[in-house]
Amino acid sequence: MGKIFQNKKVLITGGLGFIGSNLAKRLVKMNAEVTIVDSLIPEYGGNLFNIKGFEDRLKINISDVRDVHSMKYLVQGMDYLFNLAGQTSHMDSMSDPFTDLEINSKAQLSILEACRKNNPDIKIVFASTRQIYGRPQYLPVDEKHPSAPIDVNGINKLAGEQYHVLYNNVYGIRCSILRLTNTYGPGMRIKDARQTFVGIWIKNAIEGKPFEVWGGEQLRDFTFVDDAVNAFLLCAAKDNANGKVYNLGGERNFTLKKLAKIIETFSGCEYHIRDFPSDRKVIDIGDYYSDYSKIKSELNWEPETSLETGMKHTFNFYKAAINHYL
């Protein structure tokens, strides 16, 4: 696949964030000409350390995807756009819904308009979330499952998805959508739970503090970041992915208690089972795991990294670099 992206011009929004930086690293190795856009707003996960060691092989533009004039300029001449910039916190979306609306919905429409007017030949891959499904009506959840978001973040991400599908179908701007589920790995935000609860568990374990598991019996699947990057690249490279929405997932599902035990085995840190806080209980989706058979059959993607291997690699990464993420 490397030759497909060689010397191609690639724009990554949210490129200093978790998945964006891992994607940038892979593309740089493929000799793509990478430009990353990131606002570096403290709450949203961008971190310059995420590109340590290859920062001289790409361009960095500190800008906000809400800036219409910046995006109009940045999309010009690009072959690919990996659209990962977003507000990821479900709690923040409930306490500040209008900011979530601006970033996850309005800005997505602005980006697509910038492409329509200035670069309609670009290929876009949009990062969405399993949160758009809400509480599962059946398991595993496939792409035909009804959309019923239970927070503002899910509603706005769903709108962002639909804009991309619309511009693919009406204007011929090639777009693919990936619905991510519990992505984890080096580069994720760990100083709080805004991006993923796994981060705060890892942080506490490294610091030798017990971490809290709310509930514990909920089933989840987890995707290691390298596997997620593979999916983004496949969607970008394959024209049969145009206009399609795909679930990602993990090799199997686990209870949160099982995940906690895995972290406990290599960290030596204890965990405590707690009842759900009331403000989180109302937006918890219960059990969730994906059916990713569609992307497997159409693009030959499947997760390659076991949870045990991925979590140990992630723990060791932060053990060495934790000061850069606090």
C-alpha positions as CSV (number, residue, x, y, z in Angstrom):
1,M,0.0,0.0,0.0
2,G,3.0,2.3,0.6
3,K,3.4,3.2,-3.1
4,I,-0.2,4.5,-3.3
5,F,0.7,7.3,-0.9
6,Q,4.2,8.0,-2.1
7,N,4.7,11.6,-3.0
8,K,1.0,12.3,-2.4
9,K,-0.1,15.4,-0.6
10,V,-2.0,14.5,2.5
11,L,-3.8,16.8,5.0
12,I,-4.7,15.5,8.5
13,T,-7.0,17.5,10.6
14,G,-6.4,16.9,14.3
15,G,-2.9,15.7,13.3
16,L,-1.2,16.4,16.6
17,G,-3.8,14.3,18.4
18,F,-3.9,10.6,19.1
19,I,-4.9,8.8,15.9
20,G,-3.9,11.7,13.7
21,S,-0.3,11.6,14.8
22,N,0.0,7.8,14.5
23,L,-1.5,8.1,11.0
24,A,1.0,10.9,10.1
25,K,3.9,8.8,11.3
26,R,2.8,5.9,9.0
27,L,2.3,8.2,6.0
28,V,5.7,9.8,6.5
29,K,7.3,6.4,6.4
30,M,5.5,5.9,3.1
31,N,7.1,9.1,1.8
32,A,3.9,11.0,1.6
33,E,3.9,14.9,1.8
34,V,2.0,15.3,5.1
35,T,0.5,18.5,6.4
36,I,-1.1,18.4,9.8
37,V,-3.7,20.9,11.1
38,D,-4.3,21.2,14.8
39,S,-5.6,23.9,17.1
40,L,-3.7,22.7,20.1
41,I,-6.6,23.6,22.3
42,P,-5.6,22.0,25.6
43,E,-8.8,20.0,26.2
44,Y,-8.7,18.3,22.8
45,G,-5.7,16.1,23.0
46,G,-3.2,17.7,20.5
47,N,0.4,17.2,21.7
48,L,3.6,18.1,19.9
49,F,5.4,15.2,21.6
50,N,3.2,12.9,19.4
51,I,5.4,13.7,16.4
52,K,8.7,13.6,18.2
53,G,11.4,12.1,15.9
54,F,9.7,12.9,12.6
55,E,8.5,16.5,13.0
56,D,11.0,17.6,10.4
57,R,9.4,15.4,7.8
58,L,6.0,17.1,7.7
59,K,4.4,20.5,7.9
60,I,2.5,21.8,10.9
61,N,-0.3,24.4,10.7
62,I,-1.6,25.5,14.0
63,S,-5.2,26.4,13.0
64,D,-8.8,25.5,13.9
65,V,-11.1,23.6,11.6
66,R,-13.7,26.2,12.5
67,D,-11.6,28.8,10.6
68,V,-13.2,28.8,7.2
69,H,-10.5,30.9,5.6
70,S,-7.7,28.6,6.8
71,M,-9.5,25.4,5.6
72,K,-10.2,27.0,2.2
73,Y,-6.4,27.5,1.7
74,L,-5.3,24.2,3.3
75,V,-7.4,21.8,1.2
76,Q,-6.1,23.2,-2.1
77,G,-3.8,20.8,-4.0
78,M,-4.3,17.9,-1.5
79,D,-4.8,14.4,-2.7
80,Y,-6.1,13.0,0.6
81,L,-7.8,14.5,3.6
82,F,-8.0,12.5,6.8
83,N,-10.6,14.4,8.8
84,L,-10.0,13.5,12.4
85,A,-10.4,16.9,14.2
86,G,-13.2,16.8,16.7
87,Q,-14.4,17.3,20.2
88,T,-14.5,13.8,21.7
89,S,-15.7,14.2,25.3
90,H,-19.2,13.1,25.8
91,M,-19.5,14.9,29.1
92,D,-18.2,18.2,27.6
93,S,-20.7,17.9,24.8
94,M,-23.5,17.9,27.4
95,S,-22.1,20.8,29.5
96,D,-21.1,22.9,26.4
97,P,-23.3,21.7,23.5
98,F,-22.8,24.6,21.2
99,T,-19.0,24.2,21.1
100,D,-19.6,20.5,20.2
101,L,-22.0,21.6,17.5
102,E,-19.5,24.0,16.0
103,I,-16.6,21.5,15.9
104,N,-18.4,18.2,15.1
105,S,-21.1,19.4,12.8
106,K,-20.8,23.0,11.5
107,A,-17.0,22.8,10.9
108,Q,-17.5,19.5,9.0
109,L,-19.9,21.2,6.6
110,S,-17.4,24.1,6.2
111,I,-14.6,21.6,5.4
112,L,-16.7,19.9,2.8
113,E,-17.7,23.2,1.2
114,A,-14.0,24.2,1.1
115,C,-13.3,21.0,-0.8
116,R,-16.3,21.4,-3.1
117,K,-15.2,24.9,-4.1
118,N,-11.4,24.5,-4.1
119,N,-10.5,20.8,-4.5
120,P,-13.4,18.5,-5.5
121,D,-11.0,15.7,-6.6
122,I,-9.8,15.1,-3.0
123,K,-10.4,11.8,-1.2
124,I,-11.7,12.2,2.4
125,V,-11.8,9.7,5.3
126,F,-13.9,10.9,8.2
127,A,-13.5,9.7,11.8
128,S,-16.8,9.0,13.4
129,T,-17.8,7.0,16.5
130,R,-19.8,4.1,17.7
131,Q,-21.6,6.6,20.0
132,I,-24.0,7.4,17.2
133,Y,-25.8,4.0,17.8
134,G,-26.6,4.8,21.4
135,R,-27.7,1.9,23.6
136,P,-27.5,-1.3,21.4
137,Q,-30.8,-2.9,20.5
138,Y,-28.8,-6.1,19.5
139,L,-25.3,-7.3,19.6
140,P,-22.9,-7.3,17.9
141,V,-23.8,-3.9,16.4
142,D,-23.6,-3.7,12.6
143,E,-23.9,-0.7,10.3
144,K,-27.7,-1.4,9.8
145,H,-28.3,-0.8,13.5
146,P,-30.6,2.2,14.1
147,S,-28.9,5.5,15.1
148,A,-30.1,6.7,18.4
149,P,-27.4,8.9,20.1
150,I,-27.8,9.5,23.8
151,D,-25.6,12.6,24.1
152,V,-25.0,15.8,22.1
153,N,-21.6,14.4,20.9
154,G,-23.3,11.5,19.2
155,I,-25.9,13.6,17.5
156,N,-23.3,16.0,16.1
157,K,-21.0,13.2,14.9
158,L,-23.9,11.6,13.1
159,A,-24.6,14.9,11.4
160,G,-21.0,15.1,10.4
161,E,-21.2,11.6,8.9
162,Q,-24.3,12.5,6.9
163,Y,-22.7,15.6,5.5
164,H,-19.8,13.5,4.2
165,V,-22.2,10.9,2.7
166,L,-24.3,13.6,1.1
167,Y,-21.3,15.4,-0.5
168,N,-20.1,12.0,-1.8
169,N,-23.5,11.2,-3.4
170,V,-24.5,14.6,-4.6
171,Y,-21.2,16.3,-5.5
172,G,-19.0,13.3,-6.2
173,I,-16.5,14.2,-3.5
174,R,-15.1,10.8,-2.5
175,C,-15.7,10.2,1.2
176,S,-15.5,7.2,3.5
177,I,-16.6,7.1,7.2
178,L,-15.1,4.9,10.0
179,R,-17.1,4.4,13.2
180,L,-14.4,3.9,15.8
181,T,-14.8,2.1,19.1
182,N,-12.6,2.4,22.1
183,T,-9.4,3.1,20.2
184,Y,-6.3,3.0,22.4
185,G,-2.5,3.1,22.2
186,P,0.5,5.5,22.3
187,G,-0.4,9.1,21.9
188,M,-3.9,8.9,23.5
189,R,-4.9,11.5,26.1
190,I,-4.3,10.1,29.6
191,K,-4.5,13.1,32.0
192,D,-8.2,12.8,32.2
193,A,-11.1,10.8,30.7
194,R,-12.0,13.3,27.9
195,Q,-10.8,10.9,25.2
196,T,-11.1,7.5,26.7
197,F,-11.4,6.0,30.2
198,V,-8.5,3.7,29.3
199,G,-6.1,6.6,29.4
200,I,-6.9,7.5,33.0
201,W,-6.5,3.9,34.0
202,I,-3.1,3.7,32.4
203,K,-2.0,7.0,34.1
204,N,-3.1,5.8,37.6
205,A,-1.4,2.5,37.1
206,I,1.9,4.1,36.1
207,E,1.7,6.4,39.1
208,G,1.0,3.5,41.4
209,K,-2.5,4.6,42.2
210,P,-5.6,2.4,42.2
211,F,-7.9,3.1,39.3
212,E,-11.6,3.0,39.4
213,V,-13.8,0.7,37.4
214,W,-17.4,1.9,37.1
215,G,-19.7,-1.1,37.0
216,G,-17.3,-3.6,35.6
217,E,-19.5,-6.1,33.8
218,Q,-20.1,-4.0,30.7
219,L,-18.9,-5.6,27.5
220,R,-16.7,-3.6,25.2
221,D,-14.4,-4.2,22.2
222,F,-11.1,-2.3,21.8
223,T,-9.1,-1.3,18.7
224,F,-5.4,-0.8,18.9
225,V,-4.3,2.4,17.1
226,D,-2.1,0.7,14.6
227,D,-5.1,-1.4,13.5
228,A,-7.2,1.8,13.2
229,V,-4.5,3.4,11.1
230,N,-4.6,0.4,8.7
231,A,-8.4,1.0,8.3
232,F,-7.9,4.7,7.5
233,L,-5.3,3.9,4.8
234,L,-7.5,1.2,3.3
235,C,-10.5,3.5,3.0
236,A,-8.3,6.2,1.4
237,A,-6.8,3.8,-1.1
238,K,-9.9,1.9,-2.1
239,D,-12.5,3.5,-4.4
240,N,-15.0,0.8,-3.4
241,A,-15.1,2.5,0.0
242,N,-16.5,5.7,-1.4
243,G,-19.8,6.7,0.2
244,K,-19.5,3.8,2.6
245,V,-19.8,3.7,6.4
246,Y,-17.7,1.1,8.2
247,N,-17.6,-0.2,11.8
248,L,-14.2,-0.9,13.4
249,G,-13.9,-3.3,16.3
250,G,-11.7,-5.6,18.4
251,E,-10.7,-9.2,17.9
252,R,-13.1,-10.1,20.7
253,N,-15.1,-8.4,23.5
254,F,-14.1,-8.1,27.1
255,T,-15.8,-7.0,30.3
256,L,-14.3,-3.8,31.8
257,K,-13.3,-5.9,34.8
258,K,-11.3,-8.2,32.5
259,L,-9.5,-5.2,31.0
260,A,-8.7,-4.0,34.5
261,K,-7.2,-7.4,35.3
262,I,-5.1,-7.3,32.2
263,I,-3.7,-3.9,33.2
264,E,-3.2,-5.1,36.8
265,T,-1.1,-8.1,35.6
266,F,1.7,-6.0,34.1
267,S,1.4,-2.9,36.2
268,G,1.0,-4.4,39.7
269,C,-1.6,-1.7,40.4
270,E,-4.9,-2.5,42.0
271,Y,-8.3,-1.4,40.8
272,H,-11.5,-0.8,42.7
273,I,-15.1,-1.5,41.5
274,R,-17.4,1.5,42.0
275,D,-21.0,2.3,41.2
276,F,-21.5,4.6,38.2
277,P,-21.6,8.3,39.1
278,S,-25.2,9.5,38.4
279,D,-24.1,12.0,35.7
280,R,-22.3,9.3,33.7
281,K,-24.9,6.6,34.2
282,V,-27.5,8.5,32.2
283,I,-25.3,8.5,29.1
284,D,-23.7,5.1,29.5
285,I,-24.6,2.7,26.7
286,G,-24.3,-0.6,28.6
287,D,-22.8,-3.5,26.6
288,Y,-21.4,-2.7,23.2
289,Y,-19.3,-4.5,20.7
290,S,-19.1,-4.2,16.9
291,D,-19.8,-6.4,13.9
292,Y,-16.9,-5.4,11.6
293,S,-17.7,-8.0,8.9
294,K,-18.5,-5.3,6.3
295,I,-15.1,-3.8,6.3
296,K,-13.5,-7.2,6.5
297,S,-15.4,-8.5,3.4
298,E,-15.1,-5.3,1.4
299,L,-11.6,-4.0,2.3
300,N,-10.0,-7.0,3.9
301,W,-9.5,-5.3,7.2
302,E,-9.5,-7.0,10.6
303,P,-7.8,-6.2,13.9
304,E,-4.4,-7.8,14.2
305,T,-3.3,-6.8,17.8
306,S,-4.6,-8.6,20.8
307,L,-5.8,-6.6,23.8
308,E,-3.1,-8.0,26.0
309,T,-0.3,-7.1,23.5
310,G,-1.7,-3.7,22.7
311,M,-2.2,-2.7,26.4
312,K,1.2,-3.8,27.4
313,H,2.8,-1.9,24.6
314,T,0.7,1.2,25.5
315,F,1.7,0.9,29.2
316,N,5.4,0.6,28.4
317,F,5.2,3.7,26.1
318,Y,3.6,5.8,28.8
319,K,5.9,4.5,31.5
320,A,8.8,6.0,29.5
321,A,7.1,9.2,28.3
322,I,4.4,10.0,30.9
323,N,5.8,13.5,31.7
324,H,5.0,14.6,28.2
325,Y,1.3,13.7,28.7
326,L,0.4,15.1,32.1
